[in-house]
Amino acid sequence: MSAFGVRKSEGEMCNGNLALTVTEGAVRKYIKVTKHVMETYGVDQYTRQNVEWLAESVESLFNNDNAKQLSLADFL
């Protein structure tokens, strides 16, 4: 079995792009909530830096110009 739990006999890996299954709005909503909690209750510097790093990582993930969402019509 491979690292993804797929037996090699079931087929080869496609090496294609992954389609995001989580919406950008849902992720941004929780980052906003997290920042609000940090400001309201306070957190240590380590946690604050990690949240800021995560927010920047999310920004680059959702601003990927190379990714294109395909529809079923693209395959017909």
N, C-alpha and C positions, 0 to 999 in steps of 0.2 A: 504494500500500500504506500502511496505517496504521502507527503505531508498534508495534503488536502483530503485525505480519506478516500481517494479514488484509486481503484486497482488499475494498473497499466493495461490489463486486458479489456477494460471497459472503454478504452479510447485514450487518445493522446490529449494533452492539454492544448488549448487553442492559442495560447499566448496573445490573446486579444486584450483590448481595454476593458476594464471593469466598469460596469454601470453603477452609479451611486444609487442606493435604495433608500437613503435618508434624505429628506428635503433640506434645502439650504435654510429655509425659514425655521424649521424645527431646531436645527443646530444653533442658529443665531439667537433664537429665543432663550435657550438654556445658557448661552454665554452671557446674555444680558442679565438673566436672573442671577447667575453666579457673581457677576460684577456688582450687582445690587447688594447681595448678601455680604460680599467682601467689604463694601463701603459701610454698610449698616452695622455689622458686627465686628469687623476688623479681622485680619488674618496676618500671619507672619510674612516676612519678605519672600521667603522661599515659595510659599503658596502663591503669593501675588505674582511673582515672576513666572511660575509655571502656568498660571491662568493666562497671562499676557502672551506667553509663547504659544499656548494652545489656540488663542484667538487669532494670532498671526498665521498659524499653520492652517487653520480653517479658511482664512482669507485666501491663501494661496491655493488651497484645494478647490474651492468653488470658483476661482478665477482662472482655471486651466483652459486656455484657448485651444488646446489640442483635442480635448474631449468633445465629442459630438453625440448627442442623444439621437438614436435612430428609431424610426417608427416601423411598424409592420409593413407599411407601404414601400419602404426603402428596399425590401426584399422581394417584392412582387414584380 
